[in-house]
Amino acid sequence: MGLLSPQDEATLKEHLSVITIPVQLVLFTQAFGATESGDIAKQIVKEIASLNDKITVVEKNFVLDTEDKAKYKIDKAPAIVILSDDIDTRMRMYGAPTGYEFVGLVEAIIVAGTGKIELDPETMKWIQAVDKPTHIQVFSTPT
Amino acid sequence: MAAANEMITADAIEATEFMDLSRKYRVTGVPKTIVNETIEIMGGLPEKMFVRQALDLPDEQPT
């Protein structure tokens, strides 16, 4: 059984219909020493991908795929890297994307899949003026 | 923010799953945002206020 109800699926499908650019969700999980959140993350990204043929899931092993881990600078799992037409958007989700994190994941997919960022023009100017590496970490919980 | 500028990386972290990190950054409530290990933002803020704090921009001058 899916994690999403048929009604949620229909709503989500509608939200995702704006996507025009292929989106890849690169999922890093580990088989040993892992919590069940890796399985939940896998199920969630697969359910999302099943709703829109422009979204694909690329599975990676956190322990074995060291080259990809280094490429995307992944230091913990489960992790989801969001690519827009194979280009890294530098947006990452760590842990099972449930609750608020799920909303964040869908929003990130829509940004990657449309190339549109819904921010105030002035805010965008400030962001685009950033000229040094900036690492933002947002901690949240599912509820 | 990350999508708008390639200097920026944005991680959304499930706090209860990564307790070591949550302890490191003293996450006692959510959302909590850490920028470059130095800036801490507690709670959710309106867009402009959040970006100003995250990028360490000076407060808006009254006009």
Backbone of each chain as ProteinMPNN parsed JSONL, in Angstrom:
{"seq_chain_A": "MGLLSPQDEATLKEHLSVITIPVQLVLFTQAFGATESGDIAKQIVKEIASLNDKITVVEKNFVLDTEDKAKYKIDKAPAIVILSDDIDTRMRMYGAPTGYEFVGLVEAIIVAGTGKIELDPETMKWIQAVDKPTHIQVFSTPT", "coords_chain_A": {"N_chain_A": [[0.832, -1.206, 0.0], [0.443, 2.241, -0.716], [1.99, 5.252, 0.613], [0.691, 7.559, 0.254], [-2.652, 8.744, 0.077], [-5.26, 7.992, -2.342], [-6.542, 10.393, -2.915], [-4.705, 12.346, -2.027], [-2.687, 11.755, -3.794], [-3.833, 12.53, -6.221], [-4.069, 15.299, -5.835], [-1.394, 15.994, -5.506], [-0.36, 15.242, -7.966], [-1.548, 17.091, -9.63], [-0.308, 19.448, -8.642], [2.29, 18.908, -9.459], [2.11, 19.039, -12.151], [3.002, 21.292, -13.4], [5.602, 21.042, -14.042], [8.267, 21.231, -16.336], [10.849, 20.705, -16.86], [13.145, 17.988, -16.761], [13.479, 16.215, -13.702], [15.736, 14.855, -11.411], [15.835, 12.695, -8.711], [18.188, 11.968, -6.541], [18.805, 9.388, -4.553], [20.306, 8.508, -1.573], [20.885, 5.701, 0.296], [21.476, 3.381, 2.999], [22.213, -0.056, 3.541], [23.001, -1.436, 5.801], [23.043, -0.904, 9.304], [21.198, 1.006, 9.157], [18.304, 3.091, 9.684], [14.723, 2.652, 9.576], [13.985, 4.781, 8.123], [15.252, 5.143, 5.691], [14.005, 3.332, 3.987], [11.467, 4.418, 4.02], [11.956, 6.905, 2.883], [12.695, 6.059, 0.342], [10.331, 4.899, -0.583], [8.671, 7.15, -0.61], [9.917, 8.928, -2.501], [9.675, 7.358, -4.769], [6.924, 7.101, -5.037], [6.269, 9.765, -5.567], [7.634, 10.122, -7.98], [6.207, 8.39, -9.587], [4.024, 9.819, -10.258], [4.572, 11.693, -12.136], [6.008, 11.812, -15.267], [8.325, 13.181, -15.771], [9.869, 13.101, -13.596], [12.455, 11.329, -12.092], [13.925, 8.621, -10.206], [17.068, 8.091, -8.837], [18.909, 5.614, -7.538], [21.314, 5.344, -4.973], [24.016, 3.846, -3.201], [24.883, 4.513, 0.036], [27.178, 3.614, 1.27], [28.684, 2.224, -0.655], [28.755, 3.708, -3.076], [30.927, 5.698, -3.387], [32.064, 7.613, -5.027], [29.924, 9.114, -6.04], [28.947, 10.034, -3.655], [30.967, 11.745, -2.846], [30.916, 13.54, -4.961], [28.434, 14.806, -4.629], [28.764, 15.689, -2.107], [27.792, 14.232, 0.205], [27.203, 13.379, 3.517], [25.71, 11.961, 5.254], [22.943, 9.658, 5.713], [19.453, 8.681, 5.334], [19.634, 10.488, 2.221], [18.507, 12.959, -0.059], [19.211, 14.206, -3.138], [18.523, 16.896, -5.205], [18.18, 17.208, -8.596], [18.15, 19.303, -11.465], [17.436, 18.685, -14.607], [19.762, 17.085, -14.669], [21.526, 18.814, -13.47], [22.978, 19.933, -10.507], [20.983, 21.24, -7.984], [21.736, 22.061, -5.585], [20.129, 21.667, -3.46], [19.184, 19.766, -0.728], [17.793, 16.976, 1.02], [17.685, 15.556, 4.169], [17.063, 12.592, 5.902], [13.859, 10.937, 6.446], [11.485, 12.192, 4.217], [8.904, 13.243, 5.51], [5.79, 14.694, 6.677], [6.262, 18.141, 7.349], [8.648, 18.192, 5.985], [8.063, 16.803, 3.708], [6.461, 18.574, 2.288], [8.382, 20.504, 1.792], [10.093, 19.048, 0.15], [8.482, 18.595, -2.113], [8.113, 21.247, -2.934], [10.741, 21.905, -3.571], [11.176, 20.175, -5.7], [9.422, 21.259, -7.545], [10.569, 23.786, -7.975], [12.983, 22.941, -9.13], [11.967, 21.696, -11.375], [10.671, 23.635, -12.821], [12.234, 25.837, -12.938], [11.565, 28.15, -11.84], [11.604, 30.535, -9.287], [9.873, 31.412, -6.559], [10.2, 34.163, -5.221], [10.406, 37.355, -3.591], [11.338, 40.127, -5.661], [13.302, 41.856, -4.599], [14.431, 40.364, -2.539], [15.514, 38.323, -4.066], [17.535, 39.722, -5.348], [19.303, 40.219, -3.243], [20.037, 37.619, -2.653], [21.232, 36.776, -5.003], [23.474, 38.314, -4.943], [25.255, 37.129, -3.286], [28.538, 36.148, -2.768], [30.258, 34.382, -1.624], [30.946, 31.016, -0.436], [28.091, 29.593, 0.966], [26.477, 27.883, 3.428], [23.494, 26.567, 4.229], [21.609, 25.208, 6.805], [18.667, 23.706, 7.642], [16.806, 22.725, 10.317], [14.195, 20.518, 11.043], [11.146, 18.942, 12.172], [8.945, 16.091, 11.62], [6.346, 16.792, 12.46]], "CA_chain_A": [[0.0, 0.0, 0.0], [1.207, 3.476, -0.808], [1.936, 6.147, 1.77], [-0.242, 8.633, -0.083], [-4.012, 8.311, -0.242], [-5.581, 8.325, -3.737], [-6.895, 11.817, -2.991], [-3.441, 13.091, -1.941], [-1.972, 11.516, -5.049], [-4.456, 13.356, -7.259], [-3.703, 16.697, -5.548], [0.035, 16.142, -5.768], [-0.174, 15.133, -9.415], [-1.96, 18.4, -10.154], [0.775, 20.38, -8.289], [3.503, 18.578, -10.206], [1.857, 19.13, -13.592], [3.658, 22.503, -13.935], [7.004, 20.712, -14.346], [8.615, 21.107, -17.76], [12.264, 20.308, -16.919], [13.32, 16.711, -16.059], [14.022, 16.299, -12.336], [16.251, 13.588, -10.898], [15.97, 12.626, -7.252], [19.257, 11.015, -6.258], [18.549, 8.939, -3.18], [21.369, 7.729, -0.935], [20.466, 4.948, 1.49], [22.434, 2.328, 3.345], [21.53, -1.293, 3.894], [23.36, -1.87, 7.157], [23.126, 0.149, 10.301], [20.274, 2.069, 8.775], [16.996, 3.091, 10.309], [13.719, 2.4, 8.54], [13.711, 6.012, 7.375], [15.744, 4.975, 4.328], [12.935, 2.666, 3.235], [10.355, 5.373, 3.879], [12.405, 7.899, 1.891], [12.652, 5.415, -0.969], [8.929, 4.756, -0.979], [8.123, 8.478, -0.891], [10.399, 9.476, -3.791], [9.132, 6.531, -5.85], [5.51, 7.467, -5.226], [6.237, 11.074, -6.229], [8.082, 9.933, -9.372], [5.169, 7.667, -10.335], [2.945, 10.753, -10.598], [4.971, 12.602, -13.212], [7.067, 11.096, -15.995], [9.557, 13.981, -15.852], [10.623, 12.893, -12.347], [13.023, 9.983, -11.976], [14.675, 8.349, -8.979], [18.358, 7.431, -9.056], [19.284, 5.077, -6.228], [22.746, 5.199, -4.695], [24.327, 3.219, -1.922], [25.673, 5.467, 0.83], [28.471, 3.014, 1.637], [29.449, 1.759, -1.816], [28.889, 4.7, -4.159], [31.74, 6.758, -2.774], [32.311, 8.693, -5.991], [28.733, 9.982, -6.048], [28.878, 10.654, -2.332], [31.921, 12.863, -2.868], [30.432, 14.505, -5.958], [27.332, 15.601, -4.075], [29.142, 16.021, -0.721], [26.805, 13.625, 1.111], [27.891, 12.823, 4.676], [24.766, 11.21, 6.085], [21.858, 9.054, 4.925], [19.122, 8.873, 3.925], [19.773, 11.822, 1.651], [17.936, 13.127, -1.396], [19.801, 15.331, -3.868], [17.562, 17.248, -6.259], [18.834, 17.69, -9.813], [17.289, 19.868, -12.497], [18.054, 18.285, -15.878], [21.089, 16.568, -14.292], [22.362, 19.844, -12.835], [22.756, 19.974, -9.067], [20.341, 22.478, -7.518], [22.34, 22.284, -4.256], [19.091, 21.472, -2.443], [19.284, 18.406, -0.197], [16.913, 16.624, 2.142], [18.266, 14.463, 4.956], [16.032, 11.95, 6.719], [12.651, 10.617, 5.676], [10.746, 13.428, 3.964], [7.491, 13.157, 5.882], [5.279, 15.915, 7.304], [6.707, 19.409, 6.751], [9.752, 17.901, 5.061], [7.449, 16.364, 2.457], [6.068, 19.808, 1.594], [9.635, 21.096, 1.325], [10.597, 18.25, -0.982], [7.64, 18.875, -3.295], [8.427, 22.612, -3.387], [12.075, 21.869, -4.196], [11.004, 19.511, -6.996], [8.76, 22.21, -8.45], [11.591, 24.785, -8.354], [13.914, 22.27, -10.059], [11.264, 21.289, -12.58], [10.131, 24.78, -13.548], [13.256, 26.877, -13.009], [10.978, 29.387, -11.303], [11.768, 30.692, -7.844], [8.84, 32.368, -6.136], [10.66, 35.041, -4.148], [10.296, 38.78, -3.846], [12.475, 40.562, -6.492], [14.371, 42.451, -3.785], [15.08, 39.247, -1.859], [16.306, 37.65, -5.088], [18.74, 40.532, -5.576], [20.222, 39.969, -2.122], [20.538, 36.236, -2.757], [22.133, 36.674, -6.152], [24.7, 39.073, -4.662], [26.136, 36.325, -2.413], [29.719, 35.764, -3.546], [31.103, 33.429, -0.895], [30.205, 29.792, -0.151], [27.13, 29.748, 2.06], [25.845, 26.6, 3.712], [22.311, 26.762, 5.067], [21.043, 23.949, 7.301], [17.398, 23.952, 8.326], [16.367, 21.554, 11.083], [12.761, 20.492, 11.334], [10.621, 17.612, 12.542], [7.804, 15.788, 10.754], [5.071, 17.392, 12.887]], "C_chain_A": [[0.867, 1.256, 0.0], [1.073, 4.32, 0.451], [0.927, 7.266, 1.528], [-1.627, 8.056, -0.385], [-4.291, 8.66, -1.712], [-5.899, 9.813, -3.916], [-5.634, 12.693, -2.942], [-2.651, 12.958, -3.235], [-2.498, 12.425, -6.153], [-4.057, 14.82, -7.086], [-2.247, 16.938, -5.912], [0.337, 16.122, -7.267], [-0.49, 16.468, -10.091], [-0.849, 19.437, -9.892], [1.994, 20.176, -9.187], [3.334, 18.779, -11.717], [2.529, 20.349, -14.232], [5.094, 22.224, -14.392], [7.24, 20.546, -15.846], [10.053, 20.595, -17.93], [12.412, 18.964, -16.187], [14.005, 16.904, -14.691], [14.508, 14.914, -11.926], [16.368, 13.697, -9.381], [17.013, 11.549, -6.956], [19.16, 10.641, -4.78], [19.714, 8.085, -2.676], [20.793, 7.027, 0.289], [21.551, 3.933, 1.803], [21.68, 1.111, 3.861], [21.802, -1.706, 5.341], [23.467, -0.679, 8.101], [22.168, 1.286, 10.009], [18.98, 1.972, 9.572], [15.977, 2.845, 9.199], [13.44, 3.655, 7.703], [14.214, 5.936, 5.931], [14.687, 4.338, 3.447], [11.765, 3.621, 2.999], [10.715, 6.415, 2.816], [12.292, 7.323, 0.48], [11.216, 5.324, -1.472], [8.332, 6.116, -1.374], [8.604, 8.996, -2.249], [9.85, 8.665, -4.963], [7.662, 6.868, -6.117], [5.392, 8.813, -5.942], [6.579, 10.898, -7.715], [7.017, 9.235, -10.216], [4.055, 8.604, -10.815], [3.303, 11.684, -11.752], [6.155, 11.996, -13.962], [8.337, 11.924, -16.204], [10.425, 13.789, -14.602], [11.144, 11.459, -12.309], [13.815, 9.862, -10.676], [15.953, 7.617, -9.358], [18.822, 6.939, -7.689], [20.783, 4.898, -6.1], [22.921, 4.563, -3.32], [25.301, 4.122, -1.163], [27.069, 4.93, 1.147], [29.331, 2.736, 0.394], [29.704, 2.824, -2.883], [29.672, 5.928, -3.685], [31.983, 7.938, -3.73], [31.138, 9.686, -6.019], [28.592, 10.732, -4.726], [29.773, 11.889, -2.288], [31.433, 13.963, -3.808], [29.366, 15.43, -5.371], [27.579, 15.997, -2.622], [28.099, 15.516, 0.29], [27.536, 12.968, 2.281], [26.966, 12.074, 5.626], [23.628, 10.691, 5.204], [20.673, 8.753, 5.848], [19.259, 10.336, 3.485], [19.136, 11.834, 0.272], [18.572, 14.379, -2.001], [18.861, 15.632, -5.026], [18.305, 17.86, -7.442], [17.79, 18.239, -10.778], [17.981, 19.612, -13.829], [19.526, 17.911, -15.661], [22.021, 17.61, -13.679], [21.975, 19.942, -11.36], [22.139, 21.313, -8.651], [20.9, 22.917, -6.163], [21.279, 22.276, -3.154], [19.156, 20.001, -2.025], [18.296, 18.207, 0.937], [17.562, 15.453, 2.868], [17.213, 13.918, 5.915], [14.824, 11.656, 5.859], [11.832, 11.883, 5.462], [9.251, 13.28, 4.238], [7.061, 14.478, 6.515], [5.731, 17.165, 6.58], [7.808, 19.18, 5.718], [9.212, 17.478, 3.698], [7.057, 17.587, 1.618], [7.31, 20.471, 1.002], [10.193, 20.369, 0.118], [9.802, 18.557, -2.248], [7.948, 20.272, -3.84], [9.772, 22.643, -4.106], [11.996, 21.217, -5.573], [10.385, 20.482, -8.006], [9.73, 23.311, -8.891], [12.537, 24.178, -9.391], [13.254, 21.986, -11.406], [10.665, 22.426, -13.387], [11.203, 25.854, -13.779], [12.746, 28.193, -12.45], [11.113, 29.421, -9.788], [10.821, 31.791, -7.391], [9.324, 33.19, -4.954], [10.49, 36.487, -4.584], [11.52, 39.246, -4.664], [13.637, 41.143, -5.674], [15.165, 41.354, -3.063], [15.996, 38.509, -2.837], [17.608, 38.394, -5.354], [19.772, 40.274, -4.483], [20.864, 38.596, -2.283], [21.554, 36.128, -3.892], [23.449, 37.422, -5.932], [25.678, 38.272, -3.789], [27.324, 35.834, -3.235], [30.691, 34.881, -2.765], [30.282, 32.178, -0.56], [29.336, 29.931, 1.102], [26.37, 28.441, 2.246], [24.7, 26.81, 4.704], [21.786, 25.403, 5.496], [19.764, 24.277, 8.076], [16.962, 22.656, 9.008], [14.863, 21.629, 11.295], [12.38, 19.086, 11.764], [9.372, 17.356, 11.703], [6.504, 16.478, 11.163], [5.28, 18.762, 13.478]], "O_chain_A": [[1.908, 1.301, 0.655], [0.158, 4.125, 1.25], [0.381, 7.844, 2.468], [-1.75, 7.01, -1.022], [-3.627, 9.535, -2.269], [-5.566, 10.41, -4.939], [-5.502, 13.651, -3.703], [-2.032, 13.911, -3.709], [-1.731, 13.011, -6.917], [-3.744, 15.503, -8.06], [-1.903, 17.941, -6.537], [1.173, 16.878, -7.762], [0.215, 16.906, -11.001], [-0.487, 20.205, -10.784], [2.639, 21.132, -9.617], [4.305, 18.698, -12.469], [2.618, 20.437, -15.456], [5.721, 23.059, -15.043], [6.516, 19.823, -16.531], [10.427, 20.115, -19.0], [11.861, 18.807, -15.097], [14.972, 17.655, -14.56], [13.79, 13.925, -12.071], [16.922, 14.657, -8.847], [16.743, 10.357, -7.106], [19.399, 11.459, -3.891], [20.059, 7.069, -3.279], [20.277, 7.671, 1.202], [22.426, 3.661, 0.982], [20.651, 1.231, 4.526], [20.932, -2.259, 6.014], [23.924, 0.401, 7.727], [22.305, 2.387, 10.543], [18.615, 0.906, 10.068], [16.329, 2.832, 8.02], [12.739, 3.589, 6.694], [13.662, 6.591, 5.047], [14.49, 4.747, 2.302], [11.157, 3.632, 1.928], [9.896, 6.761, 1.965], [11.855, 8.001, -0.45], [10.924, 5.63, -2.628], [7.584, 6.216, -2.347], [7.797, 9.451, -3.059], [9.587, 9.218, -6.032], [7.218, 6.914, -7.265], [4.536, 8.991, -6.808], [5.907, 11.448, -8.588], [6.934, 9.462, -11.423], [3.246, 8.235, -11.666], [2.439, 12.382, -12.283], [7.187, 11.699, -13.36], [9.318, 11.423, -16.755], [11.565, 14.252, -14.55], [10.386, 10.502, -12.47], [14.304, 10.848, -10.125], [15.923, 6.641, -10.108], [19.095, 7.737, -6.792], [21.44, 4.371, -6.998], [22.098, 4.721, -2.419], [26.384, 4.447, -1.648], [28.023, 5.697, 1.275], [30.537, 2.98, 0.39], [30.758, 2.829, -3.518], [29.141, 7.035, -3.599], [32.092, 9.089, -3.309], [31.324, 10.902, -6.022], [28.18, 11.891, -4.683], [29.39, 12.935, -1.764], [31.522, 15.151, -3.498], [29.382, 16.644, -5.574], [26.704, 16.576, -1.978], [27.596, 16.278, 1.115], [28.388, 12.104, 2.074], [27.395, 11.607, 6.681], [23.38, 11.201, 4.112], [20.878, 8.585, 7.05], [19.037, 11.27, 4.255], [19.211, 10.856, -0.471], [18.477, 15.47, -1.44], [18.45, 14.723, -5.747], [18.969, 18.889, -7.312], [16.688, 17.704, -10.89], [18.99, 20.244, -14.145], [20.411, 18.37, -16.383], [23.183, 17.314, -13.399], [20.795, 20.024, -11.017], [22.693, 22.378, -8.926], [20.581, 23.995, -5.662], [21.495, 22.803, -2.063], [19.181, 19.107, -2.871], [18.0, 19.123, 1.704], [17.945, 14.466, 2.239], [16.56, 14.669, 6.64], [14.756, 12.062, 4.699], [11.515, 12.58, 6.426], [8.441, 13.202, 3.314], [7.914, 15.298, 6.854], [5.612, 17.263, 5.359], [7.888, 19.883, 4.71], [9.821, 17.755, 2.664], [7.287, 17.631, 0.41], [7.297, 20.939, -0.136], [10.701, 20.988, -0.818], [10.375, 18.754, -3.319], [8.035, 20.465, -5.053], [9.927, 23.321, -5.121], [12.669, 21.652, -6.508], [10.78, 20.518, -9.171], [9.713, 23.721, -10.051], [12.855, 24.808, -10.4], [13.906, 22.032, -12.449], [10.201, 22.218, -14.508], [11.092, 26.671, -14.693], [13.405, 29.226, -12.568], [10.78, 28.457, -9.098], [10.953, 32.949, -7.788], [8.915, 32.953, -3.817], [10.437, 36.8, -5.774], [12.635, 38.801, -4.387], [14.804, 40.948, -6.013], [16.393, 41.403, -2.985], [17.11, 38.12, -2.486], [18.655, 37.78, -5.561], [20.963, 40.13, -4.76], [22.066, 38.426, -2.08], [22.592, 35.479, -3.761], [24.424, 37.193, -6.648], [26.811, 38.705, -3.581], [27.15, 35.185, -4.267], [31.82, 34.661, -3.202], [29.063, 32.261, -0.414], [29.812, 30.341, 2.16], [25.704, 27.96, 1.329], [24.914, 27.18, 5.858], [21.542, 24.537, 4.656], [19.79, 25.035, 9.046], [16.774, 21.627, 8.357], [14.327, 22.669, 11.677], [13.193, 18.163, 11.721], [8.801, 18.289, 11.138], [5.647, 16.727, 10.315], [4.317, 19.411, 13.888]]}, "seq_chain_B": "MAAANEMITADAIEATEFMDLSRKYRVTGVPKTIVNETIEIMGGLPEKMFVRQALDLPDEQPT", "coords_chain_B": {"N_chain_B": [[16.844, 29.467, -2.101], [19.289, 28.294, -2.636], [18.867, 27.393, -5.206], [18.907, 29.728, -6.562], [21.43, 30.784, -6.504], [24.671, 29.734, -7.132], [26.581, 29.661, -5.175], [25.39, 28.941, -2.907], [24.331, 26.375, -0.694], [21.698, 24.304, 0.346], [20.42, 22.553, 3.022], [17.893, 20.445, 4.176], [17.1, 19.133, 7.178], [16.09, 16.341, 9.029], [15.433, 16.626, 12.253], [15.131, 14.812, 14.458], [16.164, 12.499, 13.535], [18.833, 12.842, 13.112], [20.409, 13.102, 15.601], [22.915, 13.709, 16.685], [23.824, 15.867, 15.189], [21.784, 17.648, 15.763], [22.226, 18.018, 18.459], [24.767, 19.139, 18.357], [24.239, 21.615, 17.17], [22.572, 22.655, 19.008], [19.716, 22.272, 18.792], [16.777, 23.009, 19.988], [14.27, 23.612, 19.446], [12.048, 23.696, 16.616], [11.304, 25.234, 13.391], [14.899, 25.365, 13.091], [17.566, 27.261, 11.938], [20.82, 27.105, 10.635], [23.523, 28.94, 9.554], [26.444, 28.731, 7.766], [27.741, 27.696, 10.035], [27.718, 29.676, 11.931], [25.642, 31.623, 12.086], [22.535, 31.695, 13.712], [19.152, 30.966, 13.367], [16.121, 31.143, 14.875], [13.008, 29.546, 14.678], [10.266, 30.205, 12.349], [10.42, 32.761, 9.915], [9.267, 35.805, 8.291], [9.801, 36.038, 4.734], [11.692, 38.153, 3.802], [12.898, 38.984, 6.18], [14.029, 36.634, 7.048], [15.913, 36.059, 5.011], [17.589, 38.29, 5.176], [18.681, 37.904, 7.743], [19.88, 35.4, 7.408], [21.816, 35.932, 5.499], [23.285, 37.738, 6.776], [22.817, 40.501, 6.492], [22.65, 44.073, 6.906], [20.19, 45.559, 9.097], [17.062, 46.823, 7.854], [16.944, 50.234, 7.069], [14.968, 52.721, 8.593], [12.782, 54.704, 6.605]], "CA_chain_B": [[18.039, 30.315, -2.128], [20.348, 27.527, -3.296], [18.558, 27.321, -6.627], [19.104, 31.051, -7.151], [22.838, 31.195, -6.503], [25.44, 28.5, -6.983], [27.43, 29.703, -3.973], [24.573, 28.538, -1.753], [23.848, 24.997, -0.556], [20.646, 24.287, 1.362], [20.088, 21.226, 3.538], [16.76, 20.306, 5.094], [17.506, 17.989, 8.008], [15.104, 15.853, 9.983], [16.192, 16.798, 13.496], [15.101, 13.665, 15.375], [16.909, 11.397, 12.94], [20.268, 13.139, 13.199], [20.491, 13.68, 16.946], [24.255, 14.257, 16.93], [23.849, 17.21, 14.591], [20.844, 18.48, 16.518], [22.912, 18.386, 19.71], [25.884, 20.039, 18.0], [23.727, 22.962, 16.898], [21.629, 22.967, 20.093], [18.363, 22.401, 18.245], [15.822, 22.729, 21.053], [12.96, 23.851, 18.845], [12.145, 23.727, 15.162], [12.544, 25.09, 12.629], [16.091, 26.128, 13.467], [18.436, 27.367, 10.77], [22.226, 27.406, 10.911], [24.187, 29.366, 8.319], [27.915, 28.736, 7.872], [28.152, 27.33, 11.401], [27.811, 30.824, 12.836], [24.376, 32.335, 12.268], [21.439, 30.826, 14.149], [17.835, 31.595, 13.249], [15.109, 30.313, 15.537], [11.621, 29.68, 14.231], [9.998, 30.626, 10.976], [10.367, 34.214, 9.792], [8.857, 36.25, 6.954], [10.87, 35.859, 3.731], [12.758, 39.169, 3.78], [13.605, 38.981, 7.46], [14.822, 35.407, 7.072], [17.056, 36.169, 4.089], [18.497, 39.284, 5.778], [19.418, 37.292, 8.854], [20.697, 34.294, 6.891], [22.947, 36.473, 4.747], [23.936, 38.694, 7.662], [22.698, 41.84, 5.916], [22.231, 45.03, 7.934], [18.743, 45.769, 9.191], [16.522, 47.849, 6.961], [16.901, 51.552, 7.707], [13.654, 53.353, 8.41], [12.865, 55.809, 5.632]], "C_chain_B": [[19.168, 29.609, -2.875], [20.139, 27.494, -4.809], [18.874, 28.64, -7.331], [20.572, 31.464, -7.24], [23.725, 29.99, -6.236], [26.455, 28.533, -5.839], [26.698, 29.118, -2.761], [24.173, 27.066, -1.816], [22.815, 24.988, 0.565], [20.288, 22.859, 1.748], [18.861, 21.312, 4.43], [17.008, 19.021, 5.878], [16.405, 17.618, 8.997], [15.812, 15.743, 11.338], [16.242, 15.548, 14.375], [15.932, 12.501, 14.837], [18.417, 11.595, 13.043], [20.517, 13.864, 14.522], [21.865, 14.301, 17.231], [24.358, 15.687, 16.407], [22.948, 18.165, 15.371], [21.479, 18.933, 17.833], [24.008, 19.402, 19.433], [25.4, 21.48, 17.837], [22.658, 23.402, 17.909], [20.216, 23.242, 19.55], [17.375, 22.003, 19.347], [14.396, 22.979, 20.581], [13.142, 23.897, 17.344], [11.107, 24.69, 14.579], [13.689, 25.881, 13.245], [17.04, 26.09, 12.289], [19.839, 27.768, 11.193], [22.871, 27.795, 9.575], [25.687, 29.461, 8.579], [28.408, 28.529, 9.3], [28.084, 28.497, 12.387], [26.472, 31.506, 13.109], [23.296, 31.345, 12.667], [20.13, 31.586, 14.01], [16.818, 30.648, 13.866], [13.735, 30.591, 14.943], [11.503, 30.093, 12.778], [9.869, 32.136, 10.937], [9.803, 34.575, 8.427], [10.074, 36.24, 6.022], [12.025, 36.869, 3.836], [13.594, 39.143, 5.049], [14.537, 37.767, 7.534], [16.088, 35.562, 6.221], [18.076, 37.183, 4.624], [19.346, 38.65, 6.869], [20.365, 36.216, 8.342], [21.95, 34.815, 6.191], [23.692, 37.546, 5.523], [23.947, 40.099, 7.063], [22.258, 42.799, 7.018], [20.712, 45.215, 7.935], [18.322, 46.907, 8.273], [16.464, 49.184, 7.713], [15.506, 52.144, 7.527], [13.779, 54.543, 7.456], [11.929, 56.938, 6.006]], "O_chain_B": [[19.906, 30.228, -3.642], [21.09, 27.558, -5.587], [19.083, 28.67, -8.543], [20.913, 32.392, -7.973], [23.555, 29.3, -5.23], [27.116, 27.53, -5.57], [27.306, 28.839, -1.728], [23.734, 26.574, -2.856], [23.029, 25.594, 1.615], [19.899, 22.055, 0.901], [18.795, 22.148, 5.331], [17.114, 17.944, 5.292], [15.867, 18.47, 9.703], [16.67, 14.885, 11.539], [17.278, 15.254, 14.972], [16.352, 11.625, 15.594], [19.18, 10.629, 13.059], [20.794, 15.063, 14.556], [21.959, 15.304, 17.938], [24.89, 16.582, 17.065], [23.293, 19.322, 15.607], [21.299, 20.071, 18.267], [24.166, 20.386, 20.155], [26.04, 22.428, 18.29], [21.942, 24.381, 17.696], [19.618, 24.286, 19.81], [17.162, 20.819, 19.607], [13.435, 22.597, 21.249], [14.249, 24.111, 16.85], [10.097, 24.942, 15.238], [13.477, 26.935, 13.845], [17.293, 25.033, 11.711], [20.017, 28.668, 12.014], [22.772, 27.061, 8.591], [26.139, 30.167, 9.48], [29.396, 29.137, 9.711], [28.37, 28.313, 13.57], [26.201, 31.918, 14.237], [23.149, 30.29, 12.051], [20.01, 32.717, 14.479], [16.672, 29.504, 13.437], [13.358, 31.744, 14.735], [12.495, 30.301, 12.08], [9.269, 32.731, 11.832], [9.845, 33.763, 7.502], [11.213, 36.409, 6.458], [13.189, 36.481, 3.944], [14.819, 39.26, 5.013], [15.668, 37.858, 8.012], [17.19, 35.237, 6.663], [19.283, 36.96, 4.534], [20.563, 38.831, 6.917], [21.511, 36.127, 8.782], [23.017, 34.207, 6.281], [24.61, 38.182, 5.004], [24.958, 40.799, 7.118], [21.574, 42.394, 7.957], [20.048, 45.048, 6.912], [19.097, 47.811, 7.96], [15.993, 49.248, 8.849], [14.932, 52.078, 6.44], [14.757, 55.289, 7.499], [11.866, 57.946, 5.303]]}, "name": "protein", "num_of_chains": 2, "seq": "MGLLSPQDEATLKEHLSVITIPVQLVLFTQAFGATESGDIAKQIVKEIASLNDKITVVEKNFVLDTEDKAKYKIDKAPAIVILSDDIDTRMRMYGAPTGYEFVGLVEAIIVAGTGKIELDPETMKWIQAVDKPTHIQVFSTPTMAAANEMITADAIEATEFMDLSRKYRVTGVPKTIVNETIEIMGGLPEKMFVRQALDLPDEQPT"}
